[in-house]
Amino acid sequence: MDRLRALECFRKIAERGTFAAAARELNMTPGTITKHINELEDQLGVQLIARTTRRMSLTEAGETYLARITGILDDMTDADETVRDLNDGPRGRVRIAAPMGFGLMQLSPMIAEMIDTYPDLSIELELNDKMVDIVDKGFDIALRVRESLPNSSLIARRLCGYSRVLCASPAYLAKSAPLETPEDLLNHNCLIYTNDRRPGLWAFSDGETDRSVQVKGRFYVNSSLAKRDALLQGCGITLTPRLVVEDLLADGRLVSVLDNFAPRALGLFAVCAPQRHKLRKIRTVIDFMVQKLRSNNEQNIQ
């Protein structure tokens, strides 16, 4: 039995959820990957994966085994790539997790240019507005939009500023209460982004003082793009990344409000595990994003 290959198969099945998906990613047949798992379970004398005709799941032994081998496999991969880096340029796959709105509007075209620039580099991009555990899910880099990041063992790099805007449709504003101060938002139907650390707590500054308002509304959602659609329908008012609505503000379908009260600034951060940060392919991807983002002179990315 090829022990290392069997371990790779087991980990990939756990990550992807099915034998078929793991086989496709490893460029193997389902029969071959099943053979590796059967041999591994026979050698260990325990069942690692419970399989039925409809689903599979890790057994308790499988969960324990996965936790122990993950670091070993990562260390071996890092060792291989570190040695290759001595003579080669960036190569291999980089898995990136990013917010949906930023991923579609900024990151996708950037990645197209990146893989054209580095022919030995491949990118796997997963767009999800929820914050993922990059170590547990096997990501190399996660992009996070926050005022600041909590202390952790992860390596974080601020890529750029991330501008937000308070906006609504002209139709909504015409039928709603006047808006002169942030406190007036208490009289409005606010569209609330549930992935914020404190949903509905909107912070502003008039240049001299900071003020926060805990707004309420009838639409709570975990997607900036869904909020965009709701805005266009005149559903309410929201605080959102400017890049998500820049085109709608430009053509008048949405209007910015309370312009004298700037929303508290956010940052776009790239985070990765310390051992991954040392790899040339990871540094190359992050450096490329920094260069592209900081050369963008538009207001939404600074």
C-alpha positions in Angstrom: 0.0 0.0 0.0 1.2 3.5 -0.8 0.6 4.9 2.7 1.1 8.6 1.8 -1.3 8.3 -1.2 -3.9 6.6 1.1 -3.6 9.4 3.6 -4.1 12.0 0.8 -7.2 10.2 -0.4 -8.6 10.0 3.1 -8.1 13.7 3.7 -9.5 14.7 0.4 -12.7 12.6 0.9 -13.2 14.3 4.3 -12.8 17.8 2.6 -14.9 17.1 -0.4 -17.6 15.0 1.2 -17.7 12.2 -1.4 -15.5 9.6 -2.9 -16.3 10.8 -6.4 -15.4 14.4 -5.7 -12.2 13.4 -4.1 -11.3 11.1 -7.0 -11.9 13.9 -9.5 -9.7 16.3 -7.7 -6.9 13.7 -7.3 -7.3 12.6 -10.9 -8.1 9.0 -9.8 -10.9 6.6 -10.5 -13.5 6.1 -7.7 -12.5 2.5 -7.6 -8.8 3.3 -7.0 -9.6 5.7 -4.2 -11.9 3.2 -2.6 -9.1 0.6 -2.7 -6.7 3.0 -1.0 -9.3 3.6 1.8 -10.0 -0.1 2.3 -6.3 -0.9 2.6 -5.8 1.9 5.1 -8.7 0.8 7.2 -7.5 -2.8 7.1 -4.0 -1.8 8.2 -5.3 0.3 11.1 -8.0 -2.2 12.0 -10.7 0.4 12.3 -13.4 1.9 10.2 -12.6 5.5 9.2 -15.5 6.3 7.0 -19.1 5.1 7.4 -20.6 4.5 4.0 -24.2 3.9 2.9 -25.8 4.1 -0.5 -26.9 7.7 0.2 -24.2 9.3 2.3 -20.8 9.0 4.0 -19.4 10.4 7.2 -16.3 10.1 9.3 -16.5 7.7 12.2 -15.2 8.9 15.6 -11.9 7.1 14.8 -11.9 8.8 11.4 -12.3 12.3 13.0 -9.5 11.6 15.4 -7.2 10.3 12.7 -7.9 13.2 10.4 -7.0 15.7 13.1 -3.7 13.9 13.6 -2.6 13.5 10.0 -3.7 16.9 8.7 -0.6 18.7 10.2 1.7 16.0 9.0 0.4 16.2 5.4 0.6 20.0 5.5 4.2 19.9 6.7 5.2 17.5 4.0 3.6 19.6 1.3 5.2 22.7 2.7 8.6 21.0 2.8 8.2 19.9 -0.9 7.2 23.4 -2.0 9.9 25.1 0.0 12.5 23.1 -1.7 11.0 23.7 -5.2 10.9 27.4 -4.4 14.7 27.5 -4.3 14.9 27.0 -8.0 11.5 27.6 -9.5 9.0 30.5 -9.7 5.6 30.3 -8.0 3.8 27.1 -8.9 1.0 24.9 -7.7 -2.6 25.5 -6.5 -3.6 28.3 -4.1 -7.0 28.0 -2.5 -8.6 31.3 -1.7 -11.8 32.1 0.3 -13.3 35.5 -0.4 -16.5 37.5 0.1 -19.0 37.1 -2.7 -19.3 40.8 -3.7 -15.6 41.5 -3.7 -14.9 38.2 -5.4 -17.2 38.8 -8.3 -16.5 42.5 -8.9 -12.8 42.8 -8.1 -11.1 39.5 -7.5 -12.2 37.4 -10.5 -10.7 39.7 -13.2 -7.6 40.0 -11.0 -7.2 36.3 -10.9 -7.5 36.0 -14.6 -4.5 38.4 -15.0 -2.6 36.5 -12.2 -2.8 33.1 -13.9 -1.8 34.7 -17.2 1.2 36.2 -15.5 2.3 33.0 -13.7 1.6 30.0 -16.0 2.6 27.5 -13.3 0.1 28.8 -10.8 -3.5 27.7 -10.5 -6.2 29.3 -8.3 -9.2 27.7 -6.6 -11.6 30.4 -5.5 -14.5 29.9 -3.2 -16.9 32.8 -2.7 -18.8 32.9 0.5 -19.8 35.8 2.8 -19.4 33.7 5.9 -16.0 33.7 7.6 -14.4 30.2 7.2 -11.8 28.4 9.3 -9.0 28.3 6.8 -7.0 25.7 8.6 -9.9 23.3 9.1 -11.2 23.8 5.5 -7.8 23.7 3.9 -7.6 27.2 2.4 -4.3 28.9 1.8 -5.6 32.4 2.0 -8.9 34.0 3.2 -9.9 37.6 2.4 -11.8 39.3 5.2 -13.4 42.7 5.5 -13.2 44.0 9.0 -12.4 47.1 11.0 -9.6 45.1 12.7 -8.8 41.4 13.1 -8.8 39.6 16.5 -5.5 38.3 17.8 -4.9 34.8 16.5 -2.1 32.5 15.3 -2.9 33.5 11.7 -0.7 35.8 9.7 -2.7 38.9 8.5 -1.8 41.5 6.0 -3.9 44.6 5.3 -4.4 44.9 1.5 -6.3 48.2 1.3 -9.0 50.3 2.7 -12.6 49.3 2.0 -15.1 52.1 1.6 -18.8 51.8 2.5 -21.8 54.0 1.7 -25.2 54.5 3.2 -27.7 54.4 0.4 -31.3 53.8 -0.7 -33.4 54.2 -3.8 -35.1 57.5 -4.6 -38.5 55.8 -4.4 -37.8 54.6 -0.9 -36.5 58.0 0.3 -39.6 59.8 -1.2 -42.0 57.7 1.0 -39.9 57.6 4.1 -39.1 59.9 7.1 -36.5 62.6 6.7 -32.8 61.7 7.2 -30.6 64.3 8.8 -28.6 62.5 11.4 -27.6 58.9 12.0 -30.2 58.7 14.8 -32.9 59.3 12.2 -32.2 55.8 10.9 -34.2 54.5 13.9 -37.3 55.6 11.9 -36.3 53.6 8.8 -36.5 50.0 7.5 -32.8 49.1 7.5 -31.5 46.2 5.5 -29.1 44.4 7.9 -26.1 42.3 7.0 -26.1 39.3 9.3 -22.4 38.4 8.8 -21.2 41.5 10.6 -19.7 40.9 14.0 -22.5 43.0 15.5 -25.3 43.0 12.9 -27.2 46.3 12.7 -24.7 48.4 14.8 -23.7 51.1 12.3 -20.9 53.5 13.2 -20.4 57.0 11.7 -18.2 60.0 12.2 -18.8 63.7 11.4 -15.1 64.4 11.5 -15.1 65.3 15.2 -17.1 62.7 17.0 -18.0 59.0 16.5 -21.5 57.9 16.9 -23.1 54.4 16.6 -26.7 53.5 16.0 -28.3 50.0 16.6 -30.7 50.0 13.6 -33.6 47.7 13.0 -35.4 46.4 10.0 -37.5 43.7 8.4 -34.9 42.2 6.1 -31.8 40.4 7.5 -29.5 38.8 5.0 -26.0 37.3 4.7 -25.2 38.6 1.2 -24.3 42.1 0.0 -25.6 41.2 -3.5 -29.0 40.3 -2.0 -29.1 43.7 -0.3 -28.3 45.3 -3.6 -31.4 43.7 -5.1 -33.6 44.7 -2.2 -32.3 48.3 -2.5 -33.4 48.4 -6.1 -36.9 47.2 -5.1 -37.2 50.2 -2.7 -37.2 47.8 0.3 -35.2 50.0 2.6 -31.9 51.6 3.3 -28.5 50.0 4.0 -24.8 50.4 4.8 -22.9 48.5 2.2 -19.5 48.3 0.4 -19.3 51.0 -2.2 -18.0 48.7 -4.9 -21.2 46.6 -4.7 -23.4 49.6 -5.6 -21.0 52.0 -7.4 -22.7 51.6 -10.8 -26.2 52.1 -9.3 -25.0 55.3 -7.6 -23.5 56.5 -10.8 -26.7 56.2 -12.8 -29.0 57.5 -10.1 -30.8 54.2 -9.4 -29.5 54.6 -5.8 -28.7 57.7 -3.8 -26.1 58.1 -1.0 -27.5 59.7 2.2 -26.0 61.3 5.3 -22.9 62.2 3.3 -21.7 64.4 6.2 -21.5 61.4 8.5 -18.8 59.0 7.1 -19.2 55.3 7.9 -16.4 53.9 10.0 -13.6 52.7 7.8 -13.0 49.0 7.1 -9.9 47.2 5.8 -9.5 44.3 3.4 -7.2 41.7 5.0 -5.5 38.6 3.7 -5.0 35.9 6.4 -3.1 32.6 6.1 -1.6 30.0 8.4 2.0 30.9 9.5 3.5 27.8 7.8 1.7 28.6 4.5 2.8 32.3 4.5 6.4 31.3 3.9 5.6 29.6 0.6 6.5 31.6 -2.5 3.2 30.9 -4.2 1.3 32.4 -1.3 3.5 35.4 -1.0 3.2 35.9 -4.8 -0.6 35.9 -4.8 -0.8 38.3 -1.9 1.8 40.7 -3.3 -0.1 40.6 -6.7 -3.4 41.5 -5.0 -1.7 44.4 -3.0 -0.2 45.8 -6.2 -3.5 45.7 -8.1 -5.7 47.0 -5.3 -3.4 49.9 -4.3 -3.0 51.0 -7.9 -6.8 51.4 -8.1 -7.6 55.0 -7.5 -11.4 54.6 -7.3 -13.1 55.6 -4.1 -14.4 52.2 -3.3 -10.9 50.6 -2.9 -8.1 52.7 -1.4 
